[in-house]
Amino acid sequence: MTEKDTTLKPIKYFLFLIPIAMGAGYYAGSEIAVSEVAMHKAEKLEANTAQGTVIRVLQNVPPNVVVDDSMVKAQSAFHNRIEPDLVNSIEIVIGKKTKFGLNKGQLVVKDDLAN
């Protein structure tokens, strides 16, 4: 062998390994991307199907009346449909006075109750 052949051998091996390394990197990257997309889909599905509690009025309630358990009921709802100002526990409503009155079927909002 000549001296020129021995000095080019590492470069030939390196040039041979570049496409293999690129292919492996591409494959690994695509697998990571697929798993991340699946993870985000699962998180979105979980967020859209999570359940929370809202309080619904069963009968018309005039202003300045103390609410009892026969006037309201707890009801489940999708968490992404629950507004932040809605009351989410029946214990908060029972024993409180109404400010403006409540209509049958409405959801109880924090501002509907007197402190």
N, C-alpha and C positions, 0 to 999 in steps of 0.2 A: 504494500500500500504506500501510496505517496503521502507526503505531509499534507497536501491540500485536501485529500479525502478524509483524513482524521480530524482536521479542523472544521470541516463542514458537517460532520455527523451530528453534533449537538443541535445545529441549526435545522437540519432536516427533521430530527425528532421533534423539535419545538414546533415547526411548521405543520407537522402531522398531528400534534396534540391540540393545536388551536381550534380546529373545527369540532373536535370531540368535546373540549371544554365548553365551547359556545353552545353546543347542542345540549349538554347536561345542564348548563345554566338556564337555557330557555325552557327546558322541561321542568326544572325545579321551580322556576318563576311562574309558569303556567299552573302548576299544581297549587302553589301558594295562593295565586289569584282565585282559582276555583274554590278553594276552601274558605277564603275571605268573603267571597260573594255569598256562599251558602250560609256563613255565619251571620252576615248582615240581613239576609232574608229571614233567618230564624228569629233574630232580634226584632225585626219589623213585625213579623207575624205575632210574636209574643206581646209586643206593645199594643197591637191592634186588637188582640183578643183578651187582654187582661181585664178582669172584672173589678169594679168598685161599687160603692154603695151611694145611693141618693135617697132623699126623703120625699115622698109624694103625699099630698094632702088628699084625704078621703072625703071631706065635706067642706062646705063653705064655713070659714071661721071669721067672725067680725074682728075689728080692731080692738086692742086692749083686752084680749081674752087669753087666759092661761091655757096652753095647749096640753092636752092629755093624750094617752096612747090610742084612744079610739078615733082621734082626728087625723092621725098620720100613720104611714107605714114605711118601712125600709124596703127598698127595691134595688136589685142589682142592675148595673149598666156597664157598658164598655168604658174602660178607663179613659180612652181617647175622646170620648163624648162628654165627659164630666168637666164642667167649667170650674175654675178654681174658687169661685164664690158660692158654690152650692154646698149645702150642709151634707156631711157624709156620715153622720152618726145620729141615731134616733135619741140618744141620751142628751145630746145638745139641745134638742127641740122640746122634749118633755119638760114641763114646768116653767117654760119661758112664756112671756106675754108677746102677742103679735103687735107689731107697730101699725101696719096699714091694713091688716086683714089678709086672709088667704082664700084663694078660689079653689074649688074642687078640681083635682087633677094636676095642679101646678106643682113644680118642684120647689122645695124650700130653699131660699137664698139667705145667707147670713144677715143681710140688711133687713129681712122681713121680721126679725126677732128683736125685741127690746133687750137691752143689757140688764 
